[in-house]
Structure formats: C-alpha cells, structure tokens
Amino acid sequence: GRADEAFEKLESALRRMSTSPNLLMIYAAAARAVDRLEVAHLVYQRAIRWLRAHDAEPAALRDAMEGRSELDVQLKHYDDAAEGYVWLAKHWPDKRWYRFRAGVTLGLSGCFGEAAKTLQALHESGPPSAVICAKLGFVHRQMGAHDLAIQYFNEALMLDQHEPVALSQMAEIRAIQGRMDKAMQYLA
C-alpha cells in the first residue's frame, strides 16, 4: 500500500530531475521494498556507472556494489554476483561476509577452483564454521574430489550436527555408494 505509493511518487520525481547517486540509492531501496528487483538492479547499475565515471573512491561505491551483488544472487546472475563480491572482498578483506559471499558466488558461477581457494582462506583465517566447511565440501564435490568433500562435510557435522548442506550431501553420497542405511541416518 503505502510503500507502493511512495515508490510511484519517487519514480515520477526521478523522471523529472537530475539523478545523483544518493537519490539513486534511495530509489533502489524503495524498488527493493516493493519487490521490484529488476528495477532496483538497474538503478544500482546506473549509480555504479555514474560513480565510476566520476572516479569515485571504493568507499563511495560500496553500498551500490553490495546492493547490486545481493540482487545479482536473488536474480540468479551468479557471474555478476561473484564479480561484485570479489571486488568487495578485495577492498574490504577484513569483512568475512564479503569473502564468504565471494566464495559462494564463485562456486555458483562454476568457478570451483577459485571458490575453493577463497573459502579455504576464509576457513583458515577465522573461527571454525560449519557453514564454511559445508560450502568447502560442496565445492570439492563439484570438482570431483569426493574424499576431500566428505572430510569437509564431516568437519561441518562435528561443528553442527544439523548443518543442512552437509547432511543432504552426505546422504546423497552414501546413497550413490549404495549405502541406503547410512543415507537414511543422515536424513533422520
């Protein structure tokens, strides 16, 4: 109701005036709020183009890059999402979330070797994480390194016995191996 009305007023105003990056960011947030993800994505791209054309520092690009990268995942534009999160991780290496998202989106885009390298560095640099171990297992399974994948899935399950990716992947691996009894234990 009210969010849709606010979005329509903002959309109308944008057609009549010059668009600064700050105004574009408000427009993108409004588009996201009313679930117009394609519109929000285009607006983030426009803001990024404007900022880059005006030689903006990485800090000025951060919010737009983050917003666009999140939408790239939602819209299943995995190559673009990986590019965005790799850029964010490069400029803010202490932000574990950016590094994690870079690893995951690299995997989703089929760059399994880079995904494994990114996730492994993250795994080695911080506290133990079942989620990171499960993602490492998944990437290694995609690369055909099944023993290493099983090792990471088991590590994930030692950290969190309910980690869903590790449980489902181990169930599938055991089913393929003909061990339905073991597969069912992972699904129980």
Backbone bond lengths (Angstrom), bond angles and torsions (degrees), N, CA, C in turn:
res aa  C-N    CA-C-N  psi(-1)  N-CA   C-N-CA  omega(-1)  CA-C   N-CA-C  phi
1 G - - - 1.436 - - 1.503 111.60 -
2 R 1.309 116.27 -84.59 1.467 120.90 -173.85 1.527 111.94 -68.36
3 A 1.323 116.47 -35.84 1.471 119.65 178.87 1.523 110.08 -65.60
4 D 1.335 116.82 -41.71 1.471 120.50 177.47 1.527 110.87 -61.39
5 E 1.334 116.00 -42.88 1.462 120.78 179.86 1.527 110.75 -63.85
6 A 1.321 116.97 -43.66 1.471 120.94 178.44 1.514 110.83 -63.04
7 F 1.334 116.40 -41.13 1.461 120.58 178.89 1.523 110.55 -62.40
8 E 1.315 117.49 -44.57 1.474 121.01 -179.78 1.530 111.23 -62.74
9 K 1.338 117.45 -39.66 1.466 120.09 177.96 1.525 110.81 -65.96
10 L 1.325 116.49 -41.31 1.462 120.66 178.51 1.526 110.32 -65.46
11 E 1.315 116.92 -42.22 1.463 121.48 178.74 1.527 110.64 -60.49
12 S 1.310 116.87 -43.05 1.458 121.72 178.76 1.521 111.00 -64.72
13 A 1.326 116.85 -42.23 1.464 120.70 179.68 1.518 111.53 -64.58
14 L 1.326 117.26 -37.90 1.462 120.88 -178.98 1.522 111.93 -64.67
15 R 1.314 117.29 -30.05 1.467 120.25 178.79 1.525 111.84 -68.87
16 R 1.333 116.43 -22.65 1.463 120.82 -174.37 1.522 113.90 -100.01
17 M 1.314 118.21 -11.41 1.465 118.49 -173.08 1.519 112.24 -132.64
18 S 1.306 114.23 165.74 1.453 121.25 174.39 1.523 108.90 -63.98
19 T 1.322 116.52 145.87 1.463 119.34 -176.38 1.526 110.53 -111.54
20 S 1.307 115.62 109.91 1.455 120.99 174.11 1.521 108.05 -83.78
21 P 1.331 118.21 159.94 1.464 119.84 178.38 1.527 112.66 -58.01
22 N 1.344 116.94 -36.45 1.469 118.97 179.12 1.524 111.17 -62.93
23 L 1.304 116.96 -43.01 1.458 120.92 178.60 1.531 110.32 -67.17
24 L 1.322 116.54 -38.67 1.463 119.85 177.32 1.534 110.98 -62.14
25 M 1.319 117.33 -38.61 1.463 120.40 179.38 1.537 110.82 -65.83
26 I 1.322 117.01 -37.63 1.471 120.24 176.58 1.528 109.46 -65.44
27 Y 1.311 116.09 -42.70 1.464 121.53 178.76 1.530 110.43 -61.93
28 A 1.319 117.44 -43.97 1.468 121.13 179.00 1.527 110.66 -61.91
29 A 1.326 116.95 -43.51 1.468 120.40 178.88 1.525 110.79 -63.10
30 A 1.319 116.65 -40.56 1.465 120.22 178.34 1.533 110.70 -65.29
31 A 1.313 117.12 -41.15 1.468 120.73 178.94 1.526 110.23 -62.79
32 R 1.323 116.87 -41.37 1.471 120.39 177.28 1.519 110.95 -63.69
33 A 1.329 116.56 -40.26 1.464 121.15 -177.28 1.522 112.13 -62.33
34 V 1.330 116.49 -29.89 1.474 119.84 179.38 1.528 111.28 -103.62
35 D 1.339 115.48 18.10 1.467 122.77 173.51 1.528 113.50 63.65
36 R 1.303 116.45 33.61 1.467 121.07 173.40 1.519 107.50 -102.96
37 L 1.329 113.58 72.93 1.456 120.93 -170.86 1.523 112.99 -66.24
38 E 1.322 117.90 -39.45 1.477 119.98 178.92 1.522 110.72 -63.00
39 V 1.317 116.65 -41.09 1.473 120.66 178.41 1.524 109.47 -63.69
40 A 1.337 116.46 -47.61 1.468 120.30 179.21 1.522 110.59 -58.32
41 H 1.330 116.39 -41.62 1.463 120.97 179.84 1.522 111.03 -60.71
42 L 1.321 116.79 -45.82 1.467 120.94 178.84 1.528 111.32 -62.70
43 V 1.317 116.19 -38.01 1.467 119.71 -179.75 1.530 110.42 -68.08
44 Y 1.330 117.04 -42.45 1.476 119.12 175.92 1.530 110.27 -59.98
45 Q 1.318 116.98 -42.61 1.473 119.89 178.84 1.528 110.72 -61.38
46 R 1.318 115.95 -41.24 1.465 120.20 179.46 1.533 110.29 -63.40
47 A 1.324 116.85 -43.30 1.470 120.44 178.95 1.531 110.57 -63.08
48 I 1.321 116.91 -42.13 1.471 121.06 179.76 1.526 110.38 -63.43
49 R 1.334 116.54 -44.84 1.474 119.93 178.00 1.533 110.79 -59.29
50 W 1.333 116.66 -45.38 1.459 121.03 -179.55 1.524 110.20 -61.73
51 L 1.322 116.68 -47.78 1.467 120.64 -178.48 1.527 111.54 -62.71
52 R 1.317 116.68 -42.98 1.471 119.47 178.86 1.524 111.66 -66.60
53 A 1.323 116.71 -38.10 1.470 120.60 178.40 1.522 111.14 -63.82
54 H 1.327 116.55 -25.95 1.461 121.27 179.52 1.530 111.88 -103.22
55 D 1.345 115.71 22.63 1.466 122.81 175.79 1.533 114.03 50.39
56 A 1.309 115.54 44.49 1.466 120.26 -180.00 1.523 110.05 -67.80
57 E 1.311 115.24 148.82 1.464 122.39 174.80 1.534 109.00 -69.86
58 P 1.323 117.30 156.66 1.474 119.87 177.91 1.530 113.77 -52.36
59 A 1.330 117.84 -37.47 1.468 120.37 -179.53 1.527 111.53 -60.33
60 A 1.323 117.26 -34.90 1.460 120.74 178.86 1.530 111.68 -71.89
61 L 1.314 116.52 -27.47 1.467 121.93 -179.80 1.532 113.34 -85.48
62 R 1.298 116.79 -15.93 1.466 121.85 -169.31 1.535 113.75 -53.83
63 D 1.314 118.35 -53.92 1.461 120.41 -176.41 1.526 112.08 -62.65
64 A 1.317 116.27 -41.47 1.464 119.48 179.58 1.525 111.20 -66.89
65 M 1.316 116.97 -41.68 1.472 120.57 178.49 1.530 111.00 -64.62
66 E 1.316 115.99 -42.10 1.457 120.00 179.34 1.531 110.70 -64.38
67 G 1.326 116.10 -46.48 1.464 120.09 179.24 1.518 112.61 -61.02
68 R 1.330 115.72 -45.60 1.466 118.99 179.26 1.518 111.33 -65.28
69 S 1.319 117.88 -40.65 1.461 120.92 -178.93 1.525 111.09 -64.72
70 E 1.332 117.12 -41.04 1.470 120.35 176.48 1.527 110.45 -60.56
71 L 1.320 115.76 -43.82 1.466 119.49 178.91 1.520 111.54 -67.90
72 D 1.325 117.68 -35.47 1.464 120.25 176.60 1.527 110.27 -57.49
73 V 1.323 117.55 -39.22 1.465 120.37 177.40 1.521 109.73 -65.77
74 Q 1.336 116.93 -49.29 1.458 120.69 -178.70 1.525 111.99 -60.42
75 L 1.327 116.44 -35.68 1.465 121.22 -178.45 1.532 112.23 -89.57
76 K 1.326 116.15 3.79 1.459 123.16 178.49 1.531 113.16 63.66
77 H 1.328 115.99 34.52 1.475 122.83 172.93 1.529 106.42 -96.58
78 Y 1.316 116.68 69.56 1.459 120.96 -168.81 1.522 114.19 -66.55
79 D 1.331 118.30 -35.11 1.470 119.82 177.75 1.527 110.29 -62.46
80 D 1.328 116.06 -44.72 1.468 120.09 179.31 1.525 111.05 -67.62
81 A 1.329 116.85 -38.15 1.465 120.64 178.04 1.523 109.94 -61.93
82 A 1.324 116.35 -44.66 1.471 120.18 179.55 1.524 110.22 -61.57
83 E 1.320 116.70 -44.60 1.467 120.16 178.62 1.526 110.84 -58.74
84 G 1.323 116.60 -44.04 1.462 120.45 -179.43 1.513 112.64 -65.99
85 Y 1.333 116.90 -46.06 1.466 118.94 -179.25 1.523 112.74 -70.87
86 V 1.322 118.06 -31.98 1.463 120.07 174.66 1.536 109.03 -64.30
87 W 1.329 117.25 -42.18 1.468 121.27 177.46 1.526 110.05 -61.14
88 L 1.338 117.17 -46.47 1.461 120.96 -179.83 1.530 110.86 -62.52
89 A 1.338 116.65 -43.45 1.468 120.95 -179.26 1.531 111.00 -65.40
90 K 1.316 116.35 -35.14 1.471 120.48 178.77 1.532 110.50 -65.52
91 H 1.324 116.68 -41.68 1.459 120.44 -176.72 1.526 113.54 -83.69
92 W 1.328 117.90 -22.66 1.456 122.28 178.24 1.524 109.01 -132.99
93 P 1.342 117.26 68.74 1.474 120.79 -174.84 1.532 113.59 -63.81
94 D 1.316 117.75 -19.77 1.466 119.78 179.02 1.530 112.39 -79.76
95 K 1.312 117.39 -11.18 1.469 121.36 178.14 1.527 108.42 -84.16
96 R 1.324 115.50 97.72 1.468 120.56 -178.18 1.536 111.83 -58.86
97 W 1.328 117.27 -33.53 1.463 120.59 -179.33 1.535 110.54 -60.63
98 Y 1.324 117.42 -43.13 1.467 120.25 179.01 1.524 110.47 -63.64
99 R 1.307 116.64 -42.46 1.472 120.27 -179.76 1.527 110.32 -65.71
100 F 1.330 116.80 -40.83 1.463 120.81 177.63 1.526 110.39 -62.75
101 R 1.322 116.24 -48.99 1.468 119.71 -179.53 1.530 110.92 -64.09
102 A 1.321 118.06 -35.00 1.470 120.73 176.10 1.523 109.31 -61.32
103 G 1.332 117.94 -47.03 1.458 121.42 179.67 1.517 112.38 -61.86
104 V 1.318 116.73 -44.91 1.464 120.87 -178.96 1.525 111.12 -65.63
105 T 1.325 116.95 -46.42 1.469 118.83 -177.63 1.529 111.76 -71.14
106 L 1.318 117.58 -30.33 1.471 118.84 172.90 1.523 109.64 -61.83
107 G 1.330 116.69 -41.38 1.457 120.02 176.57 1.518 112.23 -64.16
108 L 1.327 116.45 -43.35 1.466 120.23 179.17 1.523 112.02 -63.47
109 S 1.322 116.12 -28.59 1.471 119.39 -180.00 1.528 112.28 -88.36
110 G 1.342 116.52 2.31 1.461 120.04 175.99 1.513 115.04 90.56
111 C 1.317 117.86 4.71 1.470 122.12 178.48 1.527 108.20 -91.59
112 F 1.334 116.26 68.20 1.449 121.31 -170.63 1.529 113.43 -64.36
113 G 1.322 117.27 -39.22 1.466 119.96 179.15 1.516 111.97 -62.16
114 E 1.331 116.91 -46.06 1.464 120.99 178.09 1.525 110.78 -66.08
115 A 1.341 116.17 -37.96 1.466 120.12 177.95 1.522 109.91 -61.49
116 A 1.332 116.67 -46.67 1.462 120.72 -179.39 1.528 110.77 -61.88
117 K 1.318 116.79 -42.78 1.469 121.24 179.84 1.535 110.35 -62.71
118 T 1.316 117.17 -44.81 1.458 122.03 -179.05 1.527 111.09 -65.64
119 L 1.329 116.45 -46.71 1.466 120.39 -179.26 1.528 111.79 -68.62
120 Q 1.341 116.89 -35.63 1.466 120.06 178.44 1.522 110.71 -64.64
121 A 1.326 117.01 -42.19 1.468 120.40 177.66 1.527 110.32 -62.78
122 L 1.290 116.43 -38.92 1.458 120.87 178.06 1.530 110.19 -66.41
123 H 1.320 116.44 -42.76 1.469 122.63 178.92 1.533 110.94 -59.65
124 E 1.310 115.98 -41.99 1.466 120.92 -177.22 1.520 113.25 -77.17
125 S 1.322 117.83 -19.34 1.466 120.26 -172.80 1.521 114.62 -98.88
126 G 1.315 117.86 -0.51 1.450 117.60 -176.05 1.506 113.09 -143.36
127 P 1.312 115.73 -171.59 1.463 119.69 179.13 1.530 110.39 -66.91
128 P 1.327 116.85 155.49 1.473 119.73 179.01 1.531 111.08 -56.87
129 S 1.318 115.82 138.50 1.463 121.42 -178.65 1.521 109.84 -138.40
130 A 1.331 115.99 121.99 1.457 120.56 177.86 1.529 111.13 -62.69
131 V 1.308 116.30 -38.21 1.464 120.38 -178.64 1.526 110.75 -64.17
132 I 1.329 116.85 -45.50 1.471 120.12 179.68 1.524 109.90 -64.50
133 C 1.323 117.63 -42.64 1.473 120.10 177.84 1.529 111.11 -60.69
134 A 1.328 116.60 -42.45 1.469 119.91 179.50 1.525 111.13 -63.75
135 K 1.319 117.14 -41.60 1.475 120.30 178.68 1.531 110.04 -66.12
136 L 1.324 117.61 -39.03 1.464 120.61 176.05 1.528 110.19 -62.24
137 G 1.320 116.55 -43.17 1.463 119.85 177.14 1.508 111.63 -59.85
138 F 1.317 116.60 -44.24 1.467 121.10 -179.25 1.529 111.10 -62.29
139 V 1.328 116.41 -45.28 1.472 120.40 179.82 1.525 110.37 -62.60
140 H 1.327 117.29 -44.17 1.468 119.87 179.95 1.525 111.06 -65.77
141 R 1.315 116.84 -34.39 1.467 118.90 176.15 1.526 110.17 -64.80
142 Q 1.312 117.23 -40.44 1.462 120.92 178.20 1.528 111.48 -62.63
143 M 1.331 116.72 -30.26 1.463 121.24 179.73 1.525 111.79 -86.19
144 G 1.332 117.28 -1.66 1.459 120.52 179.00 1.513 114.68 86.23
145 A 1.316 117.85 8.00 1.469 122.09 178.72 1.532 107.90 -91.87
146 H 1.326 115.90 72.25 1.462 121.38 -171.22 1.525 113.38 -64.37
147 D 1.338 117.97 -40.02 1.464 119.45 179.77 1.531 111.07 -63.44
148 L 1.328 116.17 -41.82 1.461 120.29 178.15 1.531 110.17 -67.53
149 A 1.316 116.69 -38.33 1.464 120.71 177.47 1.527 110.05 -60.38
150 I 1.325 116.29 -46.82 1.466 120.58 179.73 1.522 110.44 -61.37
151 Q 1.326 116.35 -39.61 1.473 120.56 178.21 1.529 110.34 -58.80
152 Y 1.338 117.27 -46.91 1.471 120.36 -179.41 1.528 111.63 -69.42
153 F 1.335 118.09 -37.91 1.466 119.61 176.97 1.525 110.57 -62.67
154 N 1.342 116.34 -42.26 1.465 119.52 177.95 1.531 111.65 -64.71
155 E 1.326 116.70 -38.89 1.466 119.89 176.85 1.528 110.11 -62.74
156 A 1.329 116.03 -42.17 1.467 120.24 178.03 1.528 110.26 -59.71
157 L 1.327 116.30 -43.34 1.467 120.30 -178.16 1.526 112.33 -71.25
158 M 1.324 117.58 -26.38 1.469 119.56 174.09 1.529 110.13 -69.29
159 L 1.336 116.42 -33.53 1.464 120.66 179.60 1.528 111.92 -80.05
160 D 1.328 116.14 -34.02 1.472 121.84 -179.95 1.522 107.86 -151.32
161 Q 1.325 116.11 104.04 1.459 120.45 -174.97 1.525 113.53 -64.70
162 H 1.341 117.61 -9.31 1.463 121.53 -179.53 1.530 112.65 -110.88
163 E 1.323 118.16 15.46 1.469 120.84 -177.59 1.535 108.04 -62.55
164 P 1.348 118.48 114.77 1.467 121.35 -169.62 1.529 115.57 -65.86
165 V 1.320 118.03 -39.43 1.470 119.74 180.00 1.521 109.88 -64.64
166 A 1.319 116.86 -46.82 1.468 120.46 -179.55 1.523 110.94 -62.84
167 L 1.317 117.56 -42.96 1.468 120.47 179.60 1.531 111.88 -62.06
168 S 1.317 116.61 -48.33 1.474 119.06 -177.60 1.521 111.75 -67.76
169 Q 1.328 116.85 -38.31 1.467 119.74 -179.83 1.528 110.95 -68.69
170 M 1.324 117.13 -41.82 1.464 119.79 178.51 1.527 111.03 -65.82
171 A 1.322 117.11 -37.38 1.466 120.46 176.72 1.526 110.08 -61.98
172 E 1.318 116.09 -43.99 1.467 120.35 179.96 1.530 110.86 -65.59
173 I 1.317 117.04 -43.40 1.473 120.86 179.32 1.527 110.11 -60.49
174 R 1.323 116.16 -46.76 1.470 119.34 -179.21 1.525 111.34 -66.30
175 A 1.313 118.56 -35.91 1.468 121.32 177.37 1.531 110.51 -64.84
176 I 1.330 116.60 -42.10 1.473 120.80 178.30 1.526 109.95 -63.65
177 Q 1.321 116.45 -34.89 1.466 120.95 178.48 1.529 112.22 -76.10
178 G 1.334 116.38 -1.64 1.461 120.09 -179.70 1.514 113.45 82.21
179 R 1.298 117.48 13.30 1.469 122.73 -179.38 1.526 109.88 -101.46
180 M 1.323 115.54 69.11 1.466 119.95 -177.62 1.530 111.91 -62.20
181 D 1.337 116.84 -32.30 1.466 119.85 178.32 1.532 109.90 -60.67
182 K 1.336 116.65 -45.25 1.468 121.06 178.96 1.550 110.58 -68.57
183 A 1.332 115.12 -40.92 1.469 119.40 179.56 1.518 110.00 -58.33
184 M 1.309 117.86 -43.96 1.447 121.80 -178.40 1.535 111.34 -66.49
185 Q 1.313 117.61 -31.20 1.476 120.44 177.38 1.525 110.86 -63.86
186 Y 1.340 116.14 -36.84 1.468 119.20 178.77 1.530 111.49 -71.09
187 L 1.316 116.47 -27.95 1.454 120.49 -178.09 1.515 113.79 -89.75
188 A 1.335 116.47 -11.35 1.473 120.03 -176.22 1.504 113.02 -71.33
